[in-house]
């Protein structure tokens, strides 16, 4: 296996930004610099834009390019790395998004598998990824493994060596799945050459225990300070504190899941002065009274104290 740019790595907590919309569902990119500033203050190392949390699948290519450009402007000179998700059911659209990401000097691109007509097996998936990555030949490429959304589920430990051999710019995998055994095996196979980023915030500690060095998640948008405390406690060998802090994050996640899941999660930045607006159809926005009730529940749990930088 070879790495086109062995010096490039993604580590630490990478937030998956919510795409800001106004009350009518139109893009509202003006809030992005404020979000980027919050990332810097809370120890976020990167932004993974237009992915699942960013509702990329509900946006046009033109909108996705606008959002990616706004994030490029907001992260310049901050040290925050920009990863642009370019996944799409259309290969032509994937490649157009990849080419645009390279044009604006994104630090990396990523793509989830197409979810309607799906690649067949590992060879089919690698072939698809290779075609996407080739549209951005100077930009590291990461495969976005999320079987719950794509319906594509092959062992990443088997995918990794084939992808590394065939994709010149292969940088690693965003692993958003609960299969810790496959994650650990893939991580071990990757060694120091490739990044295997963990994508389940609520069980981050499980990934740290098998060697994770980087993670991508939606709750890092506003709670990175808490998760960095989890990491610090783990690194210090204080598993009791690390587990307790991870348990607090589980309570917060369970709370917004009780109010609608991702729909309610998108309302949380607004409680911190970074209003990102409603989700787009087919998802349904959470009513204001439910947002207020969720805020009260979060306050009772001490949420706003835990996430302070």
C-alpha positions, 0 to 999 in steps of 0.5 A: 500500500502507498500513500500519495501524500504520507505527510497528510493526516487528519486527527483530533475532533472533526465537526460535521457542520449543519448547513445553515438555512433561513426560515424558508430553507434558503442557504444562509452562509453568513453564519459560517465564520461564527461557527468556525470561530467557535470551532477554534475556541473549542478545539475542533481540528477540522470541518467535514462539510455537506455530509449527512449532518450537513444535509448534502443529499438534500442540496443542489450541486450549486448550493454545495459548492457555495457552502464549501466555498464559504467554509474555505473562506472561514477556515483560511489561516485558522488551522482548521482543515476542510474536508468536503463531502462530494458523495452523490448518486450520480458519478458525474455530479460526484466528480464535479463536486470533487473538482470544485473542492480541489479548485478551492483548495480543500484539504481533502474530499470524501464520498459515501457510496451511492445508495440507489444503484449500489456498487457490487462488492469491494471491487465495485466500490473501489472502482466507484471511489477511484473514478470520484477521486480521479477528478481531484488528483491532488487532493486526499480522498477518504471513503465515507463508510456509513452502511445505515445510510448507504446500504453498502456494507463490506468489511473495511479491513478488506476494502482498505488494501484494495482502495490503497492500491487503486486510488492514488490519493487515498487518505483513509476512511470515515468509519461511521458504524458500530462494528468496533471489531472491523474498525479495530482491524482496519485501524491496525491494517492502516498503521500510520499510513492512513487515517481511520476516522471514527464517526459515532460520537456516543461511543468515541471512547470505544474507538479510543480504546482500540487506537483511534486518533481522529473522529468526525461527528455532529455533536463536535459542532458544539460539545468538542470541549467535552469530548476533548476532556474524554480524550484527555482523561483517556490519554492520562489513563483515567478510564473512570473519568473518561467513561463518566464524561462519555456517559454524559455525552450519551445522556445529551444525545439521548435527549435530542434523540427523544425530540426527533434525532438529527432534526432536534440536534440541528436546533442546539447550535441556535441555543448557543447563538449560532442559529442554523435554521430548520432541516430540509424536507423530507425531514421535519423541523422541530417545533419551537415549543419542543426546542424549548422543552429540549433546552430545559431538559439539557439544562437539567442535565448540566449540558451547557456547563459541560460544553464550555471551552 
